[in-house]
Structures are given as structure tokens and as C-alpha cells.
Amino acid sequence: MPVLTRLIPSPVVVDIRQGALDDLACVLADERISPSGKLAVAVSNGSGARLRERLAPALPGASWYQVGGGTLDDAVRLAGDIRAGHYDAVVGLGGGKIIDCAKFAAARVGLPLVAVPTNLAHDGLCSPVATLDNDAGRGSYGVPNPIAVVIDLDVIHASPARFVRAGIGDAVSNISAIADWELAHRVRGEKIDGLAAAIARQAGEAVLRHPGGIGDTGFLQVLAEALVLSGIAMSVSGDSRPSSGACHEINHAFDLLFPQRAAAHGEQCGLGAAFAMYLRGAHEESAYMAQVLRRHGLPVLPGEIGFTDDEFVRAVEFAPQTRPGRYTILEHLDLTTDQIKDVYADYVKAIGS
């Protein structure tokens, strides 16, 4: 019987530690990602720009490109700017929007992407997807995985606490997403990629069960690793299934229905995950998830991010329309408005206000 293996698209380098940025140039040279040092570095106006002065002496062959935002136009413009250069790789240095722009631009010009996130707001830092605002709202674009991910935990410590908390919500929501995937398998025969599911589930569980907080380097290490693993799980499965279920449908509904008021991606996903777990009858798991999210300062009720109960019910009702064809607990139950109100009232009582 032949021995079969599969090749998993994943970064050549994953460097997560304190002081990792100090060795960025050496890592890229040693791993033959940029032996010449010719890099196109995309930076944000905020955290990335502040790090430029620190990094520039170690990257004398780099060209620096400041990216204004996270739109498709920004990404296309960046690709046009770097196309004329003879670079080894593109480096995305900043928050999620900048990394997504750099991902798209690197894919467009056929260069590898090095992700250097300055916060841990969500799992896009290592995913094969670039999420960019466009004229129709927001789109997801398939791109190659980063060839390297470098996360300096000292930089993460200095980032706004809310961004780190949002990453916790996004990682923990994997648990709900996998439960939705398993439901789709039982009811509709949808194929599950066992390896992708295992990676994503364990990433979420590692964050959920860790006793530390965002001030602890050990906890930040686990969170960063979980977000990287979530991105790899998506590459293994070939789509966002391992990390996106009803939790993300609810998040997308908030974004579409209330674009000027939507909270951080991970905040909305964490809330959506806790509620989705309650919907599927996993009441103890839902209560525990809500307890952990609260411990980290994350919302578990819509009022904690500025939405009314009725607005939350509207978002849950609208959520299945955000991902046509995806089967989650929301599609399975197909609840009416009044039924959603009743279940939400029960959820509030179960987790405590």
C-alpha cells in the first residue's frame, strides 16, 4: 500500500518571541527569503510608521511604502508602486489592514509576503485571505499564505489592549465554528477536513483554557500561536470553514447592517460564538466561554458594544444571508424573529448580566 502525504501551504518561518524584530533582517537572509536585502516594506501610518526608524538601519536595501488604509484601491495602488522594483519579497508591517493590503499586492506582483503584525486583533495575519473594503462594502480575496510570520511580543505588549482582546475573541470562536462544521457534516454530509478541524479547535481551546491574561508574555505567546494556527487551518482546508461559522455570520451582519457602528471583528465574533454555543444547546460551554471572554474584558452582550437587544436580534436574523451556502446552527434552526428574542432572553439569564 503506498504511503500518501499531502503538502500543507504554511510559512517557512514562524518567529514569535520577545525581541523578534531585532533579528528580522538576519532571519530573512538566513532563510533565503531575501538574501539581497531588497524588500518592499508596506507600513501603516501608525504602528508601522513608528517602527520604521528602528528597523531602517538593519534593512538598508528596503524601500518603504506608506499605505493609507485597508481598501482594495490601496492594495492595487501598492501593487503598482512596487511592481517596478526588483524585490525579493514584500513585508507587511502594521495592523491587519496593512497586512491584508500587502498580501494582496504581493500576490498581484508574484512576490512572497512576510507578515510582521503589530497587534493580534484577528487570525488574518497568517490566513490565505485578504479582507479589503471595496465599493460594494467588503470583500475577501484568496492569496498565498505568508512565507514568514514574525511577531515581536514586546511590540504586542505595547499595542492597544483592545486589539489583543479582539484576537482572543477571534481565536475562541474557532470552537463554535468547528461545531458548525460538524453539524453540516451530520445533517448535509459536508466533508470535514480532520486535520484542519483539529488544528483550529486546539488553537481555540488553548486560548480558552489558558489562565493568563493580556499582560502575560506566556499568554500572548499562546494567543499569537493560536492565530497563526488558525490561518494555517484555513490553508489546509482550502476555505475559511475551520474558523468561520455562525459566529462570523453574526459578525458580518453587524458590519453590513451597522457599518458606522460595528465593533472590532474579534469582539463581535466572540459574542457571536458564545450565543451560537447556547443556540446549539451547549449551555455549559456557552456559559464558560462567556465567563472567559468577560475575564479578558470582551463583550458577551450586545449592549457592551453599543447595540440594543433588538439590533442584536436583527443581526442574528440577517446573519445567514451573509454567507449563502454555508450551513451553521443558524441555518439549521431557521428561527423566527420571536424565537430569536426568546432564545436571546434565555441566553442572557444563563450567562448572567
Secondary structure, 3 states (H helix, E strand, C coil): CCCCCCCCCCCCEEEEECCHHHHHHHHHHHCCCCCCCCEEEEECCCHHHHHHHHHHHHCCCEEEEECCCCEHHHHHHHHHHHHCCCCCEEEEEECHHHHHHHHHHHHHHCCCEEEEECCCCCHHHHCCEEEEEECCEEEEEECCCCCEEEEEHHHHHHCCHHHHHHHHHHHHHHHHHHHHHHHHHHHHCCCCCHHHHHHHHHHHHHHHHCCCCCCCHHHHHHHHHHHHHHHHHHHHHCCCHHHCCHHHHHHHHHHHHCCCCCCCHHHHHHHHHHHHHHHCCCHHHHHHHHHHHHHCCCCCCHHHHCCCHHHHHHHHHHHHHHCCCCCCHHHHHCCCHHHHHHHHHHHHHHHCC
